[in-house]
Amino acid sequence: MPATLSFTLKQARRLALAAQGFDGRPTSASVQPARLNRLIERLGVLQIDSVNALVRSHYLPLFSRLGHYTPDLLDQAAWSQGRRRTLFEYWGHEASLLPMAMYPLMRWRMERASRGEGIYRQLAQFGQERQDVIRRVLASVREQGAVGAGSLSTRQEKAGPWWDWSAEKHALEWLFAAGEVTVAGRRGFERLYDLPERVLPTSVLQQPLPDEPQAQRALLLHAAQALGVGTEKDLRDYFRLDPADSRGRLAELEEAGELVRCQVQGWKQPAWCPPTVKIPRKVAVSALLSPFDSLVWERSRTERLFDFRYRLEIYTPAHKRVYGYYVLPFLHNERIAARVDLRAERALGRLAVHAVHEEEPGLDEEGLQALALNLRRLADWLGLARVQLNCARAGGVRLAGALAEVGGD
């Protein structure tokens, strides 16, 4: 079927930025829980990552869009008891925080996981072979309440590198994937697991469950609303659906008129968008982006939208890194104009800028001032008194003057 709509690349960028919550300027007013929750509901998912070079990654997308907010607001929404809890943890886009209303849309994934489908091979094998451990661990959770894997472990030897999990940790992760336990809270960054009925609202648990096709269609619709416009792969990736599921559901949504096929300038594949989509005026926003921000996490889409090739180099040996260890893209006036290697040096009370790499055609004076201001605001939000510039590149030298003007260094 031919596309019925077509967008220029600039229009597609504006659709994406507005859909992702970059259509408003951060205000100086304090951010209230309701505003934070509305933004998360709009995005649908916040990816969690353990790297803490700057701040845990799930906190950053909210700062990029809202400006200075209290991270405790997100902690309360994700891990508090009672009415303030509005989020739950599950495999949305990797490990994620999702709005509570999306819990029924994930039940089919939990049921598949209980059959060993859609989860890591090692975990699926454990689920087949070690039901004795799984049942024992579930009984312990039922008896003890919220527990971490460490307190249940019976292993004698010291844990090795990542994925060198104890049997109890494997059991908890299998139970979590299958929906038999959920995350009640965190101790540091360690998950504390408990039964869903002791963590999640009864009203959520008692909602009628959609069948697999219904849930997958709802997830694709949410992805389209959160992306503005996207190819089948873009839409599928947002909540990590399987290609076979995604293609079937997408065809059904198009036939029902809930999504409209379209074409974006320069994209080889067709795209889809909500039928009521409106192209916004220029999105004049500047923001530093988490490497795991939903605007840029699908790297091929980021290249198509912004002509920006982005790869995280945390696991690349230091001598082979091109841009740095923890590099944040800098969004400015509808383009990704630079990338900045940052570190929070908390003991020294400073935000360290290890490298600044400008994208062609570079940053003009207004862009440079915007980057300096964003770095100063980020330092303030993190409670760091100084911005320490350690970049001897030409961009770093230019940035030094702009930082001096905003009181950064």
C-alpha positions as CSV (number, residue, x, y, z in Angstrom):
1,M,0.0,0.0,0.0
2,P,1.5,3.4,-1.0
3,A,2.2,6.0,1.7
4,T,-0.6,8.6,2.0
5,L,1.5,11.2,3.8
6,S,5.0,12.5,3.3
7,F,7.2,14.5,5.6
8,T,10.5,16.3,5.0
9,L,13.3,15.3,7.3
10,K,13.0,18.6,9.2
11,Q,9.3,17.9,9.7
12,A,10.0,14.4,11.0
13,R,12.6,15.8,13.4
14,R,10.0,18.3,14.8
15,L,7.4,15.5,15.1
16,A,9.9,13.4,17.0
17,L,11.1,16.2,19.3
18,A,7.6,17.3,20.2
19,A,6.4,13.7,20.7
20,Q,9.3,13.1,23.0
21,G,8.5,16.0,25.3
22,F,10.9,18.6,23.9
23,D,8.1,21.0,22.8
24,G,8.2,23.1,26.0
25,R,11.0,25.0,27.8
26,P,12.0,24.0,31.3
27,T,10.7,26.6,33.8
28,S,12.1,27.9,37.0
29,A,9.1,26.8,38.9
30,S,9.5,23.6,41.0
31,V,8.5,20.4,39.3
32,Q,5.5,18.8,41.0
33,P,4.8,15.0,41.0
34,A,1.8,15.4,38.6
35,R,4.0,17.0,36.0
36,L,6.7,14.4,36.3
37,N,4.1,11.6,36.0
38,R,2.5,13.2,32.9
39,L,5.9,13.3,31.2
40,I,6.7,9.6,32.0
41,E,3.2,8.6,30.8
42,R,3.9,10.5,27.6
43,L,7.2,8.7,27.1
44,G,5.8,5.4,28.2
45,V,9.2,4.1,29.5
46,L,12.4,5.1,31.2
47,Q,15.4,2.8,30.6
48,I,17.3,1.9,33.7
49,D,21.1,1.5,33.6
50,S,23.6,0.8,36.3
51,V,26.4,3.1,35.1
52,N,26.8,6.0,37.5
53,A,29.6,8.0,35.9
54,L,27.3,11.1,36.0
55,V,24.0,10.0,37.5
56,R,21.9,6.9,37.1
57,S,20.6,7.1,33.6
58,H,16.9,7.0,34.3
59,Y,17.1,10.3,36.1
60,L,18.6,12.2,33.1
61,P,15.7,12.1,30.5
62,L,13.5,14.0,33.0
63,F,16.1,16.6,33.6
64,S,16.7,17.0,29.9
65,R,13.0,17.9,29.4
66,L,11.9,19.4,32.8
67,G,15.1,21.1,33.9
68,H,15.9,21.2,37.7
69,Y,13.7,18.7,39.5
70,T,14.1,16.7,42.7
71,P,15.3,13.1,41.9
72,D,13.4,12.0,45.0
73,L,10.2,12.5,43.0
74,L,11.2,9.7,40.7
75,D,12.3,7.5,43.6
76,Q,8.9,8.0,45.2
77,A,7.0,7.3,41.9
78,A,9.1,4.1,41.4
79,W,9.8,2.6,44.8
80,S,7.7,4.2,47.5
81,Q,4.8,2.5,49.2
82,G,1.2,3.6,48.8
83,R,-0.4,6.1,46.5
84,R,2.8,7.9,45.5
85,R,4.0,4.8,43.6
86,T,2.9,5.4,40.0
87,L,5.6,3.3,38.2
88,F,6.7,-0.3,38.1
89,E,9.8,-2.1,36.9
90,Y,9.8,-4.5,34.1
91,W,11.4,-5.4,30.7
92,G,9.9,-2.6,28.6
93,H,12.8,-1.3,26.6
94,E,15.5,-3.3,28.4
95,A,15.2,-2.9,32.2
96,S,12.7,-0.1,32.6
97,L,10.4,2.0,34.7
98,L,6.9,2.1,33.2
99,P,3.6,3.9,34.2
100,M,1.4,1.6,36.3
101,A,-1.4,1.7,33.7
102,M,0.9,-0.2,31.4
103,Y,1.1,-3.2,33.7
104,P,-1.7,-5.1,32.0
105,L,0.0,-4.6,28.7
106,M,3.0,-6.5,29.9
107,R,1.3,-9.6,31.3
108,W,1.5,-11.4,28.0
109,R,5.3,-10.9,28.0
110,M,5.4,-12.3,31.6
111,E,3.4,-15.4,30.5
112,R,5.7,-16.0,27.6
113,A,8.7,-15.7,30.0
114,S,7.2,-18.3,32.2
115,R,7.3,-20.7,29.2
116,G,10.9,-19.7,28.5
117,E,10.1,-17.5,25.6
118,G,11.5,-14.0,25.0
119,I,14.1,-14.2,27.8
120,Y,17.9,-15.0,27.8
121,R,18.7,-18.5,26.9
122,Q,20.6,-19.1,30.1
123,L,17.6,-17.9,32.2
124,A,15.1,-20.0,30.1
125,Q,17.3,-23.1,30.7
126,F,17.4,-22.4,34.4
127,G,13.6,-22.1,34.4
128,Q,13.3,-25.6,32.9
129,E,15.9,-27.3,35.0
130,R,15.7,-25.7,38.4
131,Q,12.1,-25.3,39.4
132,D,13.1,-26.7,42.8
133,V,15.2,-23.6,43.5
134,I,12.6,-21.3,42.0
135,R,9.9,-22.6,44.2
136,R,12.1,-22.4,47.3
137,V,13.0,-18.8,46.5
138,L,9.4,-17.9,45.9
139,A,8.5,-19.4,49.3
140,S,11.2,-17.3,50.9
141,V,9.9,-14.1,49.3
142,R,6.4,-15.0,50.4
143,E,7.5,-15.6,54.0
144,Q,10.1,-12.8,54.4
145,G,8.8,-9.9,52.2
146,A,11.0,-7.7,50.2
147,V,14.4,-9.3,49.8
148,G,17.5,-9.0,47.7
149,A,19.3,-11.8,46.0
150,G,22.3,-11.4,48.3
151,S,20.3,-12.2,51.4
152,L,19.0,-15.5,49.9
153,S,22.2,-16.7,48.3
154,T,23.6,-20.0,49.6
155,R,26.8,-19.9,47.5
156,Q,30.0,-20.1,49.4
157,E,32.5,-18.7,46.8
158,K,32.7,-15.0,46.0
159,A,30.7,-13.8,43.0
160,G,32.6,-13.3,39.8
161,P,32.0,-10.8,36.9
162,W,28.6,-9.8,35.6
163,W,26.1,-12.6,35.0
164,D,28.0,-14.8,37.5
165,W,24.8,-15.1,39.4
166,S,24.0,-17.4,42.3
167,A,21.2,-19.9,41.8
168,E,19.0,-17.7,44.0
169,K,19.6,-14.6,41.8
170,H,18.8,-16.7,38.7
171,A,15.6,-17.8,40.4
172,L,14.6,-14.2,41.4
173,E,15.2,-13.0,37.8
174,W,13.2,-15.8,36.4
175,L,10.3,-15.1,38.8
176,F,10.6,-11.4,37.9
177,A,10.5,-12.0,34.2
178,A,7.5,-14.4,34.7
179,G,5.7,-11.7,36.8
180,E,5.6,-13.9,40.0
181,V,7.6,-11.3,41.9
182,T,8.1,-7.6,41.2
183,V,10.5,-4.9,42.4
184,A,9.4,-3.5,45.7
185,G,12.3,-1.1,46.1
186,R,16.0,-0.8,45.9
187,R,18.9,-0.9,48.4
188,G,21.5,1.2,46.7
189,F,21.1,-0.2,43.2
190,E,20.2,-3.8,44.3
191,R,16.7,-4.8,43.5
192,L,14.4,-5.9,46.4
193,Y,11.8,-8.4,45.3
194,D,8.3,-9.0,46.7
195,L,5.0,-10.4,45.6
196,P,3.0,-8.2,43.2
197,E,0.0,-8.2,45.4
198,R,2.1,-6.6,48.2
199,V,3.6,-3.9,45.9
200,L,1.1,-3.0,43.1
201,P,-2.3,-1.5,43.6
202,T,-5.2,-3.9,43.7
203,S,-7.0,-1.9,41.1
204,V,-4.1,-2.5,38.7
205,L,-3.8,-6.2,39.4
206,Q,-7.6,-6.7,39.0
207,Q,-7.9,-5.0,35.6
208,P,-9.1,-7.2,32.8
209,L,-6.1,-8.5,30.8
210,P,-6.0,-7.8,27.0
211,D,-5.0,-10.7,24.9
212,E,-1.6,-10.7,23.1
213,P,-2.7,-9.0,19.9
214,Q,-4.6,-6.3,21.9
215,A,-1.7,-5.6,24.2
216,Q,0.8,-5.5,21.3
217,R,-1.4,-3.1,19.3
218,A,-1.6,-0.8,22.4
219,L,2.1,-0.9,22.8
220,L,2.7,0.0,19.1
221,L,0.2,2.8,19.4
222,H,2.0,4.2,22.4
223,A,5.3,3.9,20.6
224,A,3.9,5.9,17.6
225,Q,2.6,8.6,19.9
226,A,5.9,8.8,21.8
227,L,8.0,8.8,18.6
228,G,5.8,11.0,16.4
229,V,6.7,9.1,13.3
230,G,8.6,5.8,12.9
231,T,9.4,2.9,10.7
232,E,8.2,-0.6,11.7
233,K,11.6,-1.2,13.3
234,D,11.4,2.1,15.2
235,L,8.0,1.3,16.6
236,R,8.8,-2.3,17.4
237,D,12.1,-1.4,19.2
238,Y,10.4,1.0,21.6
239,F,8.9,-1.8,23.6
240,R,11.1,-4.5,22.2
241,L,8.4,-6.5,20.3
242,D,9.3,-9.4,18.1
243,P,9.2,-8.6,14.3
244,A,6.6,-11.2,13.6
245,D,4.3,-9.8,16.2
246,S,5.0,-6.2,15.3
247,R,4.3,-6.6,11.5
248,G,1.0,-8.3,12.1
249,R,-0.2,-5.8,14.6
250,L,1.0,-2.9,12.5
251,A,-1.0,-4.1,9.6
252,E,-4.1,-4.4,11.8
253,L,-3.6,-0.9,13.1
254,E,-3.2,0.5,9.7
255,E,-6.3,-1.3,8.4
256,A,-8.3,0.1,11.4
257,G,-7.1,3.6,10.6
258,E,-5.4,3.9,14.0
259,L,-2.0,4.5,12.4
260,V,-1.3,6.0,9.0
261,R,1.4,4.9,6.6
262,C,3.7,7.8,5.5
263,Q,7.0,8.5,3.9
264,V,9.9,10.5,5.3
265,Q,12.5,12.2,3.1
266,G,15.6,10.1,2.7
267,W,14.2,7.0,4.6
268,K,14.3,3.8,2.6
269,Q,11.5,2.2,4.6
270,P,7.9,3.3,5.0
271,A,6.9,4.9,8.3
272,W,3.7,5.2,10.3
273,C,2.3,8.0,12.4
274,P,-0.9,8.8,14.4
275,P,-3.7,10.0,12.1
276,T,-4.1,13.2,14.1
277,V,-0.4,14.2,13.9
278,K,0.4,17.9,13.6
279,I,3.7,19.3,12.6
280,P,4.9,21.7,15.3
281,R,6.7,25.0,14.6
282,K,10.4,25.1,15.2
283,V,11.4,23.3,18.4
284,A,14.0,25.7,19.9
285,V,15.3,23.7,22.7
286,S,18.8,22.8,24.0
287,A,19.5,19.8,26.2
288,L,22.1,17.3,27.2
289,L,20.8,13.8,26.5
290,S,21.4,10.5,28.4
291,P,23.0,7.8,26.2
292,F,19.8,5.8,27.1
293,D,17.3,8.6,26.3
294,S,14.4,7.3,24.2
295,L,15.1,10.1,21.7
296,V,18.4,8.5,20.7
297,W,18.5,4.9,22.0
298,E,17.7,3.4,18.6
299,R,20.9,4.2,16.9
300,S,19.9,3.7,13.3
301,R,16.9,6.0,13.8
302,T,19.2,8.6,15.4
303,E,21.3,8.5,12.2
304,R,18.3,8.8,9.9
305,L,16.7,11.7,12.0
306,F,19.8,13.7,12.9
307,D,22.6,12.5,10.7
308,F,24.4,11.6,13.9
309,R,26.2,8.3,14.4
310,Y,26.3,7.5,18.1
311,R,27.9,4.6,19.9
312,L,28.5,4.2,23.6
313,E,32.1,3.5,24.3
314,I,32.0,2.5,27.9
315,Y,33.0,-1.1,27.1
316,T,35.6,-0.1,24.4
317,P,39.2,-0.2,25.6
318,A,40.4,3.3,26.5
319,H,43.0,3.5,23.7
320,K,40.3,2.6,21.1
321,R,37.7,5.2,22.2
322,V,36.9,7.9,19.7
323,Y,34.9,10.3,21.8
324,G,35.2,9.2,25.4
325,Y,33.8,7.0,28.2
326,Y,30.5,8.5,29.0
327,V,29.4,10.8,26.1
328,L,26.2,12.8,26.1
329,P,24.8,14.2,22.8
330,F,23.9,17.9,22.9
331,L,20.6,18.7,21.3
332,H,20.4,22.3,20.1
333,N,17.8,23.9,17.8
334,E,16.6,20.6,16.2
335,R,20.1,19.1,15.6
336,I,22.5,17.2,17.6
337,A,25.2,19.8,17.5
338,A,27.9,18.3,19.8
339,R,28.9,15.4,22.0
340,V,30.4,15.9,25.5
341,D,32.3,13.4,27.6
342,L,31.2,14.1,31.2
343,R,31.9,12.8,34.7
344,A,30.5,13.8,38.1
345,E,33.5,14.0,40.4
346,R,31.5,14.1,43.6
347,A,34.4,14.0,46.0
348,L,35.8,17.1,44.4
349,G,32.5,18.8,44.0
350,R,32.8,19.3,40.3
351,L,31.4,18.3,36.9
352,A,34.4,17.3,34.7
353,V,34.2,18.0,31.0
354,H,36.8,15.7,29.5
355,A,36.1,16.3,25.8
356,V,33.9,18.4,23.5
357,H,33.3,17.3,20.0
358,E,31.3,19.6,17.7
359,E,29.3,18.2,14.9
360,E,29.5,19.8,11.4
361,P,29.1,22.7,10.9
362,G,30.0,23.3,14.5
363,L,28.5,25.5,17.2
364,D,27.9,29.1,16.7
365,E,28.2,31.6,19.6
366,E,24.6,31.1,20.6
367,G,25.0,27.3,20.6
368,L,28.2,27.6,22.6
369,Q,26.4,29.7,25.2
370,A,23.6,27.2,25.3
371,L,26.0,24.4,25.9
372,A,27.8,26.3,28.7
373,L,24.4,27.1,30.3
374,N,23.3,23.5,30.1
375,L,26.6,22.3,31.7
376,R,26.1,24.9,34.5
377,R,22.5,23.8,35.1
378,L,23.5,20.1,35.1
379,A,26.2,20.8,37.7
380,D,23.7,22.7,39.9
381,W,21.2,19.9,39.6
382,L,23.8,17.4,40.6
383,G,24.9,19.6,43.5
384,L,28.3,20.2,42.1
385,A,29.8,23.6,42.7
386,R,32.2,23.8,39.6
387,V,32.4,22.8,36.0
388,Q,36.0,21.7,35.4
389,L,37.0,21.9,31.7
390,N,39.7,19.4,30.9
391,C,39.4,19.5,27.1
392,A,42.3,21.1,25.1
393,R,40.6,20.7,21.8
394,A,39.5,23.9,19.9
395,G,35.9,23.4,21.0
396,G,37.1,23.2,24.6
397,V,39.0,26.4,24.3
398,R,36.0,28.2,22.9
399,L,33.7,26.7,25.6
400,A,36.0,28.0,28.4
401,G,35.1,31.6,27.6
402,A,31.3,30.7,27.5
403,L,31.6,28.9,30.8
404,A,33.3,31.8,32.4
405,E,30.3,34.0,31.5
406,V,27.8,31.7,33.2
407,G,30.0,31.1,36.2
408,G,31.0,27.5,35.3
409,D,34.7,27.4,36.0
